[in-house]
Amino acid sequence: MRMSWPTLWLLGCGTLLSCGGPAPEEPQRETPLTARRDGLSQIFTQQTDFTTATGAALVTFPGSAYEAYPDHPSGAASSCTRGPSGIDLPWGASAPTLNLQASSVATTQWFCFIGPGWNHNNTHPSPVKPTITVSGEDDFELAFLHPVSAVGLELLTNQWAQHKVTLTFTDGTQEVLDDTLLDTAPNAFEFVGIQASKRIRSVVVDTTGGARENEGIAGIWVAP
């Protein structure tokens, strides 16, 4: 992402306010399986099935996207923080258990909550609740202070909806889940749940085209 200083109104390609035309029509696809097996992990595409199977709990986000942080570089319906500290969750907890970063962090990078009223025509669909996005490419890393057995994500997808999720376990091994397994639809709120047989230390979500049309995380569930 390139930013012109001192201007903080993040409009244009390659920024949090990614540019792009109207959302394309969603292609027809087969009904996804509720859960699938791939190596070590069980993959869920339905949030209710995931929480029933794992007992995972929803991680608290702020109630208002605008009130989360004092900085509003993108205007109304959003607020942001900058730099390598990322976002600590659960929101407001005295002892956070999860830190969310961008996969490649620069000191000028914005981490933002965007919410209802976001009107910059670079996010399709529009957020319906506080949703995490970053400036530039929307790639995310979730690091857990206490390793977990299952992680669920509500993803706000863009027109490409191409994702690769990399799990890193406490023994240092990794498992990569590609887009054919995750089966995310474009321009939608899509759920991906993962239950592993080994303890998960971190999760990286690699997206496509986030610098042109936003992707985001609208919800996180974890099971100890």
C-alpha positions in Angstrom: 0.0 0.0 0.0 1.2 3.5 -0.8 0.0 6.4 1.3 0.5 10.1 0.7 1.2 12.0 3.9 -0.2 14.0 5.6 -3.4 13.0 3.8 -5.1 10.1 5.7 -8.2 9.7 3.6 -7.5 6.2 2.3 -9.2 6.3 -1.1 -7.9 4.5 -4.2 -6.4 1.2 -5.2 -4.0 -0.5 -2.9 -5.3 0.9 0.3 -7.9 -0.1 2.9 -10.5 1.6 0.7 -9.8 -0.7 -2.2 -11.2 0.4 -5.5 -13.4 -1.7 -7.7 -16.6 -1.7 -9.8 -20.0 -3.1 -8.9 -20.0 -6.6 -7.4 -20.2 -9.4 -10.0 -23.0 -11.8 -10.0 -22.4 -14.8 -7.9 -21.7 -18.0 -9.9 -23.8 -21.1 -9.3 -22.0 -23.7 -7.2 -22.8 -27.0 -5.6 -24.1 -27.0 -2.1 -21.0 -27.3 0.2 -20.6 -30.3 2.5 -21.1 -29.5 6.1 -17.8 -31.1 7.2 -14.9 -32.6 5.3 -11.7 -34.4 6.3 -8.3 -33.3 5.1 -5.3 -34.7 6.8 -5.3 -33.6 10.4 -8.2 -31.2 10.3 -12.0 -31.4 10.0 -13.4 -28.6 7.9 -16.9 -27.1 8.5 -18.8 -24.7 6.3 -21.8 -24.3 8.7 -21.3 -22.3 11.9 -23.9 -24.1 13.9 -22.5 -27.5 13.1 -19.0 -26.3 14.0 -20.0 -24.9 17.4 -22.1 -28.0 18.2 -19.2 -30.3 17.4 -16.4 -28.3 19.0 -18.1 -26.2 21.8 -16.3 -23.1 20.3 -17.3 -19.7 21.7 -17.5 -16.4 19.8 -14.7 -14.0 20.5 -15.9 -10.6 21.5 -15.5 -7.7 19.0 -16.3 -4.0 19.8 -19.9 -3.1 19.7 -19.3 -0.1 17.4 -16.8 0.0 14.5 -16.5 3.8 14.8 -16.0 3.9 18.5 -13.3 1.1 18.7 -10.3 3.4 18.1 -9.9 7.2 18.2 -8.4 7.4 14.7 -10.8 7.6 11.7 -8.5 7.8 8.6 -11.3 6.4 6.4 -14.1 8.6 7.7 -17.4 7.5 9.1 -18.4 3.9 10.1 -14.8 2.9 10.8 -11.9 3.4 13.1 -8.3 2.2 12.9 -5.1 1.6 14.8 -1.6 1.6 13.2 1.5 -0.6 13.4 2.8 -3.9 14.6 0.7 -4.2 17.8 -2.3 -5.4 15.7 -5.6 -6.1 17.4 -5.9 -7.9 20.8 -9.0 -10.0 21.3 -11.4 -10.6 23.0 -12.2 -6.9 22.8 -11.8 -5.1 26.1 -10.4 -8.2 27.9 -7.9 -7.4 30.7 -5.9 -10.5 29.5 -6.3 -11.0 25.7 -5.9 -14.5 24.4 -5.6 -13.7 20.7 -3.7 -11.2 18.7 -4.5 -10.5 15.1 -1.9 -9.2 12.7 -1.5 -8.6 9.0 0.8 -11.3 7.5 3.3 -8.6 6.5 3.3 -5.7 8.9 4.6 -2.2 8.1 4.8 0.6 10.7 2.4 2.6 8.5 -0.2 -0.2 8.2 -3.7 0.4 9.4 -5.8 -2.2 11.2 -9.4 -1.2 11.1 -12.9 -2.1 12.1 -15.5 -1.2 9.5 -19.2 -1.4 10.1 -22.7 -0.6 8.9 -22.7 2.7 6.9 -19.4 2.0 5.2 -20.0 3.6 1.8 -16.8 3.6 -0.2 -17.9 1.1 -2.8 -14.9 -1.2 -2.3 -16.5 -3.9 0.0 -19.2 -6.2 -1.4 -21.3 -7.0 0.5 -21.3 -4.1 2.9 -20.4 -4.9 6.5 -23.4 -5.5 8.8 -21.4 -5.5 12.0 -17.8 -4.5 13.1 -15.5 -6.3 10.7 -11.7 -6.4 10.7 -9.8 -5.4 7.6 -6.3 -4.0 6.9 -4.8 -1.5 4.5 -3.4 -3.1 1.4 -3.7 -6.8 0.9 -6.1 -8.3 3.4 -4.0 -11.2 4.7 -4.4 -12.1 8.4 -2.4 -13.9 11.1 -4.1 -15.0 14.3 -1.7 -15.9 17.1 -3.1 -17.6 20.2 -1.5 -17.0 23.7 -3.1 -20.3 24.7 -3.2 -22.9 21.9 -6.6 -24.0 20.7 -8.2 -27.1 19.2 -10.6 -25.4 16.8 -11.0 -22.1 15.0 -14.0 -20.7 13.2 -13.9 -17.6 10.9 -16.7 -15.6 9.3 -15.1 -14.2 6.3 -16.3 -11.2 4.2 -15.2 -12.2 0.8 -14.5 -10.2 -2.4 -15.1 -11.1 -6.0 -12.2 -13.6 -6.1 -12.9 -15.3 -2.8 -9.7 -17.3 -3.0 -8.1 -18.3 0.3 -5.3 -20.4 1.7 -5.3 -21.2 5.4 -2.1 -22.3 7.1 -2.3 -23.9 10.5 0.8 -23.9 12.7 0.7 -26.4 15.6 2.5 -26.3 18.9 5.0 -29.0 17.7 6.1 -26.7 14.9 4.4 -28.7 12.1 2.0 -27.1 9.7 -1.1 -27.9 7.6 -2.2 -26.0 4.5 -5.9 -25.9 3.5 -6.4 -24.6 0.0 -9.4 -22.9 -1.7 -10.8 -26.1 -3.1 -11.4 -27.4 0.4 -12.5 -24.1 1.9 -15.2 -23.6 -0.8 -15.8 -19.9 -0.2 -18.3 -18.1 -2.4 -17.5 -14.6 -3.8 -19.0 -11.4 -2.4 -20.6 -13.1 0.6 -20.3 -13.7 4.3 -18.8 -17.2 4.4 -18.0 -19.5 7.4 -14.9 -21.7 7.6 -14.4 -23.8 10.7 -11.4 -26.0 11.4 -11.1 -28.6 14.1 -7.6 -30.1 14.4 -6.3 -33.2 16.2 -3.2 -31.2 17.3 -3.1 -27.9 19.3 -3.2 -24.8 17.0 -0.7 -22.1 17.8 -1.5 -19.8 14.9 -3.6 -19.4 11.8 -2.7 -17.5 8.6 -5.4 -16.5 6.2 -4.0 -15.7 2.7 -6.5 -13.8 0.5 -6.5 -12.6 -3.1 -7.2 -9.1 -4.4 -7.7 -7.4 -1.1 -5.8 -4.4 -2.2 -8.4 -3.9 -4.9 -11.6 -5.0 -3.2 -11.7 -5.5 0.6 -11.8 -8.8 2.4 -12.4 -9.0 6.1 -13.1 -11.1 9.2 -16.5 -10.5 10.7 -16.4 -13.1 13.5 -14.0 -15.5 15.2 -14.8 -18.6 17.3 -12.3 -20.6 19.3 -12.4 -23.8 21.3 -9.7 -24.5 24.0 
